[in-house]
Amino acid sequence: MATNLQREAHMFRRKHRVTESGEATPTAAPAVVVTGVGPVSAVGCGREAFYGSLVEGQVGYGPITLCDASRSPSKIAAEVTDFALSDYLEAGRKLARITPRSTQMALAAAVLALHDAQIDIDAVDPNRFGAHIGTGVGNIGDSIRVFERWAGGGNMPAHTAFLAIHHSVACVLSTFFNIRGAILTTSTGCNSGVDAMGQAMRAIQSGALDVVLVVGTDCEVVPEIMAALNASGSLTTRYNDAPELASRPFDLGRDGNVVGEGAGALVLESEAHARARRARIYARFAGYTQCAAGEGRQYSHDAPEINLDPSVRAMRGAIGEAGWDASDVHLVNANGSSSKIYDRVEALALAETLGESFATTRVHSIKSMLGQHGAGTSALQAITACLSIRQGVVPPTVNCSEPDPECGPIHVTTRPEALHPVNVLMHSIGLGGFYYSAAAFERDDSMIEVTGASQVAWSEGHARKYAVSSMYQKPLTPWRLEDSWLADQADQAGDE
């Protein structure tokens, strides 16, 4: 057993390097950057379709089709319509018959992100390329159906034990893409996507990994999940006949979240690794913190204890790790789920965190268009933060037509804006207000001119039975949203 002295020596060596003269000097943790994004969402899949739809204010809600919603007071959801795994994997149609939907979306998101990162997978040290998955409910819908079948006298399929565990998604992705480093799974409810990113960040900072594929994925359009959320009073019921109006972050008329599904994948690398392969970099992942409420907090679905402290600590932690002051935050990518309670908590916590700059700092919520669906939404928030930095156009928050006075003088963006944020703060709230997560993303002008390789190189050791679709064997098409968007704005102004 290691002695206290040995442990202290080990920690000292991790934090310092020893020069030839025997002097110890501090060494900074490796900077972490985002080099690839893969959104699978109700408003579009892939970076162009996803972000273009957000900027246009398109809403992804409609009547529920994925399950029987006859017993649900809330009748609408953000479904990924027309999703087909065969669009991403050559034999995807066959695979889809035996693969849970959240795993299918994770596979699709991973294809998109790795293609976007233009990475040669086999050129990465296989022991230093990992995968970290975030999921809140996992494959619970499929597990429930299997157990119902068993309870009715049917047989239990041989693969049930594997698919029932949350970690099965990470196993599947590592097999498909020949990822041979550490694979981990984080399950922290709605924050799982960003928390998976945070843990991947720490693995890179520790020096254990060079590259991590991070995926947040969840499908909550499941009768039993919806029943639980309805019972907690979490879901909207007022806008069943007008789905496009249902999610209303920070608006006085909000009455709850919209359930949904989706996945978001990001490729994280140490900055040194990314620059060595001349990768295109979206943003630096500059800070991350998760804080729990503690203090004997009890769950209440309708009258929870209002405690701003953990949210403020999380946001200040991310800002502090990034080395910013509160006034350095140019944009807040908010949790903004249209919750009657937690939109107000978030706004008040932002006011305390940002201080004098609160009333002038832009705040937006993509959940006004995508709803709240666990790990998928927090991963999609992170993707949006990176694209806001890279693309220079910030999506609006739709349906915030009459700001709730109890949210204070919050500056909610209700129209798309040409903005070039240098620093973006992202915030996510866990169910029941027990925990809060915040992440800081920043722009570095030296990143802008760095270009990637011509195309991704998929691993020779991948699952050959399910090769990646030929569409993702091709080089990326250059894309610059700001140029086309500004041109459209100029044309519209000329027509008026």
C-alpha positions as CSV (number, residue, x, y, z in Angstrom):
1,M,0.0,0.0,0.0
2,A,1.4,3.4,-1.0
3,T,2.4,5.7,1.9
4,N,1.2,9.3,2.2
5,L,4.7,10.4,1.1
6,Q,4.5,8.2,-2.0
7,R,1.1,9.5,-2.9
8,E,2.3,13.1,-2.5
9,A,5.3,12.4,-4.6
10,H,3.1,11.0,-7.3
11,M,0.8,14.0,-7.4
12,F,3.9,16.3,-7.4
13,R,5.3,14.5,-10.5
14,R,1.9,14.8,-12.3
15,K,1.7,18.5,-11.7
16,H,5.4,19.4,-12.4
17,R,8.2,18.5,-14.7
18,V,11.8,18.2,-13.4
19,T,14.5,20.0,-15.4
20,E,18.0,18.6,-15.9
21,S,19.2,20.8,-13.1
22,G,16.7,19.1,-10.8
23,E,14.3,22.1,-10.5
24,A,10.6,21.4,-10.6
25,T,8.4,23.8,-12.7
26,P,4.6,23.7,-13.0
27,T,3.2,22.3,-16.3
28,A,-0.1,23.4,-17.6
29,A,-2.7,20.8,-18.5
30,P,-3.1,20.2,-22.2
31,A,-5.6,22.5,-23.9
32,V,-8.6,20.7,-25.3
33,V,-10.3,21.6,-28.5
34,V,-13.4,20.5,-30.5
35,T,-12.5,19.4,-34.1
36,G,-15.7,17.6,-35.2
37,V,-19.4,17.8,-34.6
38,G,-22.3,15.4,-35.5
39,P,-25.8,16.6,-34.7
40,V,-28.8,14.3,-35.1
41,S,-31.9,16.3,-34.2
42,A,-35.6,17.0,-34.9
43,V,-34.7,20.0,-37.0
44,G,-31.9,18.4,-39.1
45,C,-29.0,16.0,-39.1
46,G,-25.5,17.1,-39.9
47,R,-23.9,20.5,-39.2
48,E,-25.4,22.4,-42.1
49,A,-29.0,21.2,-41.8
50,F,-29.0,21.4,-38.0
51,Y,-27.5,24.9,-37.6
52,G,-29.2,26.3,-40.7
53,S,-32.6,25.2,-39.3
54,L,-31.8,26.7,-35.8
55,V,-30.8,30.0,-37.3
56,E,-34.0,30.1,-39.3
57,G,-36.0,29.4,-36.2
58,Q,-37.5,26.1,-37.4
59,V,-39.3,24.1,-34.8
60,G,-39.0,20.4,-34.5
61,Y,-42.3,19.6,-32.8
62,G,-45.3,17.6,-34.0
63,P,-47.8,14.9,-32.9
64,I,-46.2,11.9,-31.3
65,T,-45.7,9.0,-33.7
66,L,-43.1,6.8,-32.1
67,C,-45.4,5.4,-29.5
68,D,-49.0,5.3,-28.3
69,A,-49.6,8.6,-26.5
70,S,-53.3,8.1,-25.9
71,R,-52.8,8.1,-22.1
72,S,-50.4,11.1,-22.1
73,P,-51.8,14.6,-21.4
74,S,-48.9,15.9,-23.4
75,K,-49.4,14.9,-27.1
76,I,-46.4,16.4,-28.8
77,A,-42.7,15.6,-29.1
78,A,-39.5,16.6,-31.0
79,E,-39.0,13.4,-33.1
80,V,-36.2,12.9,-35.6
81,T,-38.5,12.3,-38.5
82,D,-37.4,10.3,-41.5
83,F,-34.3,9.1,-39.6
84,A,-32.8,6.0,-41.2
85,L,-29.6,4.3,-40.1
86,S,-29.1,3.2,-43.6
87,D,-28.2,6.8,-44.5
88,Y,-25.1,6.4,-42.4
89,L,-24.2,2.7,-42.6
90,E,-24.4,0.6,-45.7
91,A,-26.2,-2.3,-44.0
92,G,-28.0,0.0,-41.6
93,R,-31.5,-1.2,-42.5
94,K,-30.7,-4.7,-41.2
95,L,-28.9,-3.4,-38.2
96,A,-31.8,-1.1,-37.2
97,R,-34.0,-4.1,-36.7
98,I,-32.0,-5.3,-33.7
99,T,-30.6,-2.0,-32.4
100,P,-32.3,0.4,-29.9
101,R,-33.1,3.8,-31.4
102,S,-30.8,5.7,-29.0
103,T,-27.9,3.5,-30.2
104,Q,-28.9,4.1,-33.8
105,M,-28.8,7.8,-33.4
106,A,-25.5,7.6,-31.5
107,L,-24.0,5.7,-34.5
108,A,-25.3,8.2,-36.9
109,A,-24.0,11.1,-34.9
110,A,-20.6,9.5,-34.6
111,V,-20.3,9.0,-38.3
112,L,-21.1,12.7,-38.8
113,A,-18.6,13.9,-36.2
114,L,-15.7,11.7,-37.3
115,H,-16.3,12.7,-40.9
116,D,-16.5,16.3,-39.9
117,A,-13.2,16.0,-37.9
118,Q,-11.5,14.7,-41.1
119,I,-9.5,12.4,-38.9
120,D,-7.4,9.4,-40.0
121,I,-8.5,7.0,-37.3
122,D,-5.7,4.5,-37.8
123,A,-3.1,7.3,-37.6
124,V,-4.1,7.9,-34.0
125,D,-2.3,6.0,-31.3
126,P,-5.0,3.3,-30.7
127,N,-4.4,3.3,-26.9
128,R,-4.9,7.0,-26.7
129,F,-8.2,7.2,-28.7
130,G,-11.2,6.8,-26.4
131,A,-15.0,7.1,-26.5
132,H,-17.2,8.6,-23.8
133,I,-21.0,8.3,-24.0
134,G,-23.6,10.3,-22.1
135,T,-27.1,8.9,-21.7
136,G,-29.9,9.6,-19.3
137,V,-32.4,6.8,-19.9
138,G,-30.3,4.5,-22.0
139,N,-32.3,1.8,-23.9
140,I,-35.0,1.7,-21.3
141,G,-37.9,1.5,-23.8
142,D,-36.5,-1.6,-25.4
143,S,-35.7,-3.2,-22.1
144,I,-39.3,-2.6,-20.9
145,R,-40.7,-4.3,-24.0
146,V,-38.4,-7.3,-23.6
147,F,-39.4,-7.8,-20.0
148,E,-43.1,-7.4,-20.9
149,R,-42.6,-10.2,-23.4
150,W,-40.9,-12.4,-20.8
151,A,-43.7,-11.7,-18.2
152,G,-46.2,-12.9,-20.8
153,G,-44.5,-16.2,-21.1
154,G,-42.2,-15.4,-24.0
155,N,-38.4,-16.0,-24.3
156,M,-35.8,-13.6,-23.3
157,P,-33.5,-12.8,-26.3
158,A,-29.9,-13.7,-25.8
159,H,-28.7,-10.1,-26.2
160,T,-31.0,-8.6,-23.5
161,A,-28.3,-8.4,-20.8
162,F,-26.1,-6.4,-23.2
163,L,-28.7,-4.0,-24.5
164,A,-30.1,-3.4,-21.0
165,I,-27.0,-1.7,-19.7
166,H,-26.3,2.0,-20.5
167,H,-22.7,1.1,-21.4
168,S,-23.7,-0.9,-24.4
169,V,-23.7,2.2,-26.6
170,A,-20.1,2.8,-25.9
171,C,-19.3,-0.8,-26.6
172,V,-21.0,-0.7,-30.0
173,L,-19.3,2.6,-31.0
174,S,-15.9,1.4,-30.1
175,T,-16.4,-1.8,-32.2
176,F,-17.8,0.1,-35.2
177,F,-15.0,2.7,-35.4
178,N,-12.1,0.6,-34.0
179,I,-11.7,2.8,-31.0
180,R,-9.3,0.9,-28.6
181,G,-8.6,3.3,-25.8
182,A,-10.7,3.8,-22.7
183,I,-14.5,3.8,-23.2
184,L,-16.7,5.2,-20.5
185,T,-20.4,6.0,-19.9
186,T,-21.8,8.9,-17.9
187,S,-25.5,8.9,-16.8
188,T,-26.4,12.1,-15.1
189,G,-29.9,12.7,-16.6
190,C,-30.3,15.8,-18.7
191,N,-26.7,16.8,-18.2
192,S,-25.2,13.5,-19.4
193,G,-24.1,14.9,-22.7
194,V,-22.1,17.8,-21.4
195,D,-20.9,15.8,-18.4
196,A,-19.5,13.2,-20.7
197,M,-17.6,16.0,-22.5
198,G,-16.3,17.2,-19.1
199,Q,-15.0,13.8,-18.2
200,A,-13.4,13.4,-21.6
201,M,-11.8,16.8,-21.2
202,R,-10.3,15.6,-17.9
203,A,-8.9,12.4,-19.5
204,I,-7.2,14.5,-22.1
205,Q,-5.9,17.0,-19.6
206,S,-4.5,14.2,-17.5
207,G,-2.4,13.0,-20.4
208,A,-4.2,9.6,-20.7
209,L,-5.8,10.2,-24.1
210,D,-5.2,12.3,-27.2
211,V,-8.6,12.0,-28.8
212,V,-12.1,11.2,-27.5
213,L,-15.3,10.7,-29.4
214,V,-18.1,12.0,-27.1
215,V,-21.7,11.2,-27.8
216,G,-24.8,12.3,-25.9
217,T,-27.9,10.3,-26.9
218,D,-31.4,9.7,-25.6
219,C,-34.9,8.8,-26.9
220,E,-37.5,9.8,-24.3
221,V,-40.5,9.3,-26.5
222,V,-41.4,6.2,-24.6
223,P,-44.8,5.7,-22.9
224,E,-43.4,4.9,-19.5
225,I,-40.9,7.8,-19.5
226,M,-43.6,10.2,-20.6
227,A,-45.9,8.9,-17.9
228,A,-43.3,9.7,-15.3
229,L,-42.6,13.1,-16.7
230,N,-46.3,13.9,-16.9
231,A,-46.7,12.8,-13.3
232,S,-44.0,15.2,-12.2
233,G,-45.7,18.0,-14.0
234,S,-42.7,18.5,-16.3
235,L,-44.4,18.4,-19.7
236,T,-46.4,21.0,-21.6
237,T,-50.1,20.3,-22.2
238,R,-51.4,23.8,-23.2
239,Y,-50.2,23.7,-26.8
240,N,-51.1,20.2,-28.0
241,D,-53.1,21.8,-30.9
242,A,-50.3,24.2,-31.7
243,P,-47.0,22.3,-31.4
244,E,-44.9,25.1,-32.9
245,L,-45.7,27.3,-29.9
246,A,-45.1,24.7,-27.2
247,S,-41.6,25.4,-25.9
248,R,-41.3,29.0,-24.6
249,P,-38.1,29.5,-22.6
250,F,-38.3,32.4,-20.2
251,D,-41.7,33.4,-21.6
252,L,-44.6,34.2,-19.2
253,G,-46.8,31.7,-21.1
254,R,-44.6,28.6,-20.7
255,D,-46.1,25.6,-19.1
256,G,-43.5,22.9,-19.3
257,N,-40.9,21.0,-21.4
258,V,-41.4,19.2,-24.7
259,V,-40.2,15.6,-24.7
260,G,-38.1,14.4,-27.6
261,E,-35.1,12.5,-28.9
262,G,-31.8,13.2,-30.5
263,A,-28.0,12.7,-30.3
264,G,-25.0,14.9,-30.5
265,A,-21.4,13.8,-31.1
266,L,-18.2,15.8,-30.8
267,V,-14.6,14.9,-31.4
268,L,-12.3,16.3,-28.6
269,E,-8.5,16.4,-29.0
270,S,-5.6,17.9,-27.2
271,E,-4.8,21.1,-29.0
272,A,-1.2,19.8,-29.7
273,H,-2.6,16.7,-31.3
274,A,-5.1,18.7,-33.4
275,R,-2.5,21.1,-34.6
276,A,0.0,18.4,-35.4
277,R,-2.5,16.9,-37.9
278,R,-3.6,20.4,-39.1
279,A,-7.2,19.9,-38.0
280,R,-9.9,22.5,-38.4
281,I,-10.8,23.6,-34.9
282,Y,-14.2,24.9,-33.9
283,A,-13.4,26.1,-30.4
284,R,-11.3,25.5,-27.4
285,F,-13.1,23.7,-24.5
286,A,-11.8,26.0,-21.9
287,G,-13.7,25.2,-18.7
288,Y,-16.1,22.8,-17.1
289,T,-17.7,22.4,-13.7
290,Q,-20.6,20.3,-12.2
291,C,-22.0,21.2,-8.8
292,A,-24.5,19.4,-6.6
293,A,-27.0,21.1,-4.4
294,G,-26.3,18.9,-1.3
295,E,-27.6,20.3,2.0
296,G,-30.3,17.7,2.5
297,R,-32.2,18.7,-0.6
298,Q,-35.4,16.7,-1.0
299,Y,-37.2,16.0,-4.3
300,S,-40.4,17.9,-5.0
301,H,-42.1,17.9,-8.4
302,D,-44.2,21.1,-7.8
303,A,-42.6,23.1,-5.0
304,P,-38.8,22.5,-5.0
305,E,-36.5,24.4,-2.8
306,I,-35.2,27.4,-4.8
307,N,-31.5,27.4,-4.4
308,L,-29.3,29.4,-6.8
309,D,-26.0,28.4,-5.2
310,P,-25.1,25.2,-7.1
311,S,-26.0,26.8,-10.4
312,V,-23.9,29.9,-9.6
313,R,-21.0,27.8,-8.4
314,A,-21.1,25.7,-11.6
315,M,-21.1,28.7,-13.9
316,R,-18.4,30.5,-11.9
317,G,-16.3,27.4,-11.9
318,A,-16.4,27.1,-15.7
319,I,-15.7,30.8,-16.1
320,G,-12.9,30.6,-13.6
321,E,-11.2,27.6,-15.2
322,A,-11.3,29.4,-18.6
323,G,-9.6,32.4,-17.0
324,W,-12.5,34.8,-17.8
325,D,-14.2,37.5,-15.8
326,A,-18.0,37.6,-15.8
327,S,-17.9,40.5,-18.2
328,D,-15.9,38.3,-20.7
329,V,-19.0,36.2,-21.4
330,H,-20.4,37.2,-24.8
331,L,-23.1,34.7,-25.1
332,V,-25.0,32.2,-22.9
333,N,-26.3,29.0,-24.3
334,A,-28.9,28.4,-21.7
335,N,-30.6,25.4,-20.4
336,G,-33.9,27.3,-21.1
337,S,-36.1,24.2,-21.3
338,S,-39.4,26.1,-20.8
339,S,-39.7,24.8,-17.3
340,K,-42.1,26.8,-15.1
341,I,-39.6,26.7,-12.2
342,Y,-36.1,26.2,-13.6
343,D,-36.2,28.9,-16.3
344,R,-36.6,31.3,-13.4
345,V,-33.9,29.7,-11.3
346,E,-31.5,29.8,-14.3
347,A,-32.2,33.5,-15.0
348,L,-31.7,34.5,-11.4
349,A,-28.5,32.4,-11.2
350,L,-27.2,34.1,-14.4
351,A,-28.0,37.5,-12.8
352,E,-25.9,36.6,-9.8
353,T,-23.1,35.1,-11.9
354,L,-22.8,37.9,-14.5
355,G,-23.5,40.8,-12.2
356,E,-23.6,44.2,-14.0
357,S,-23.3,42.6,-17.4
358,F,-26.3,40.3,-17.0
359,A,-28.8,42.7,-18.7
360,T,-26.6,43.2,-21.7
361,T,-25.3,39.6,-22.2
362,R,-27.2,37.7,-24.9
363,V,-28.9,34.5,-23.8
364,H,-30.5,32.0,-26.2
365,S,-32.0,28.5,-25.9
366,I,-32.1,25.9,-28.7
367,K,-34.6,24.0,-26.6
368,S,-37.2,26.4,-27.8
369,M,-36.9,24.4,-31.1
370,L,-35.6,21.0,-29.9
371,G,-37.3,20.4,-26.5
372,Q,-35.6,18.7,-23.6
373,H,-34.6,15.1,-24.1
374,G,-31.8,14.2,-21.8
375,A,-28.2,13.7,-22.9
376,G,-29.0,14.5,-26.5
377,T,-30.0,18.1,-25.8
378,S,-27.0,19.0,-23.7
379,A,-24.6,17.5,-26.3
380,L,-26.5,19.5,-29.0
381,Q,-26.1,22.6,-26.8
382,A,-22.4,22.1,-26.8
383,I,-22.4,21.7,-30.6
384,T,-24.4,24.9,-31.0
385,A,-21.9,26.8,-28.8
386,C,-19.1,25.7,-31.0
387,L,-20.9,26.5,-34.2
388,S,-21.9,30.0,-32.9
389,I,-18.2,30.7,-32.4
390,R,-17.2,29.3,-35.8
391,Q,-20.1,30.5,-37.9
392,G,-20.7,34.0,-36.5
393,V,-24.5,33.8,-36.5
394,V,-26.5,33.1,-33.3
395,P,-29.8,31.3,-33.5
396,P,-32.9,32.9,-32.0
397,T,-35.0,31.8,-29.0
398,V,-38.4,31.3,-30.5
399,N,-41.7,31.8,-28.7
400,C,-40.3,34.2,-26.1
401,S,-42.8,36.9,-26.9
402,E,-43.6,38.1,-23.4
403,P,-40.6,37.7,-21.1
404,D,-41.5,36.6,-17.6
405,P,-40.8,39.5,-15.2
406,E,-39.7,37.0,-12.5
407,C,-36.7,36.2,-14.7
408,G,-35.4,39.7,-14.3
409,P,-33.9,41.8,-17.1
410,I,-32.6,38.8,-19.1
411,H,-31.5,39.7,-22.6
412,V,-33.1,36.8,-24.6
413,T,-32.2,36.7,-28.3
414,T,-35.5,36.4,-30.2
415,R,-34.1,36.9,-33.7
416,P,-31.0,35.5,-35.4
417,E,-28.0,37.8,-34.9
418,A,-24.8,38.3,-36.7
419,L,-22.5,38.0,-33.7
420,H,-18.9,36.8,-33.4
421,P,-18.8,35.6,-29.8
422,V,-15.3,34.9,-28.4
423,N,-16.5,33.3,-25.2
424,V,-19.7,31.2,-24.9
425,L,-20.9,29.9,-21.6
426,M,-23.2,26.9,-21.7
427,H,-25.5,25.8,-18.8
428,S,-27.4,22.6,-18.1
429,I,-29.8,21.8,-15.2
430,G,-30.3,18.3,-13.8
431,L,-33.8,16.9,-13.0
432,G,-35.1,18.1,-9.6
433,G,-32.4,20.8,-9.3
434,F,-30.0,18.4,-7.6
435,Y,-27.0,19.2,-9.9
436,Y,-25.9,21.8,-12.4
437,S,-23.3,21.7,-15.2
438,A,-21.5,24.5,-17.0
439,A,-19.0,24.6,-19.8
440,A,-16.9,27.4,-21.3
441,F,-16.0,27.5,-25.0
442,E,-13.7,30.1,-26.5
443,R,-12.5,31.3,-29.9
444,D,-8.9,31.6,-30.8
445,D,-8.2,33.6,-34.0
446,S,-5.1,31.6,-34.6
447,M,-7.5,28.6,-35.2
448,I,-9.4,30.2,-38.0
449,E,-6.9,29.6,-40.8
450,V,-6.1,26.1,-39.9
451,T,-7.6,23.6,-42.4
452,G,-8.1,19.9,-42.1
453,A,-7.1,17.0,-44.2
454,S,-9.0,16.4,-47.4
455,Q,-11.2,13.7,-45.9
456,V,-11.7,11.2,-43.1
457,A,-9.9,7.9,-43.2
458,W,-12.0,5.2,-41.7
459,S,-10.2,2.5,-39.8
460,E,-9.2,-0.7,-41.5
461,G,-10.2,-2.5,-38.4
462,H,-13.8,-1.3,-38.3
463,A,-16.9,-3.5,-38.4
464,R,-16.7,-4.4,-42.1
465,K,-20.2,-5.9,-42.1
466,Y,-21.6,-2.4,-41.5
467,A,-19.3,-0.1,-43.6
468,V,-19.9,3.6,-43.4
469,S,-22.1,4.9,-46.2
470,S,-20.2,6.1,-49.4
471,M,-21.5,9.6,-48.8
472,Y,-19.2,9.8,-45.8
473,Q,-16.2,8.4,-47.6
474,K,-16.0,11.7,-49.6
475,P,-14.3,15.0,-48.6
476,L,-16.2,17.6,-46.7
477,T,-17.9,20.4,-48.7
478,P,-16.7,23.8,-47.5
479,W,-19.4,25.6,-45.5
480,R,-19.7,29.1,-44.2
481,L,-23.1,30.0,-42.9
482,E,-22.5,33.6,-42.2
483,D,-21.7,34.5,-45.8
484,S,-24.9,33.0,-47.2
485,W,-27.0,34.2,-44.2
486,L,-25.8,37.8,-44.5
487,A,-26.5,37.7,-48.2
488,D,-30.0,36.6,-47.6
489,Q,-30.5,39.3,-45.0
490,A,-29.3,41.9,-47.5
491,D,-31.7,40.6,-50.2
492,Q,-34.6,40.7,-47.8
493,A,-33.8,44.2,-46.8
494,G,-33.7,45.2,-50.4
495,D,-37.1,43.7,-51.0
496,E,-38.7,45.7,-48.2
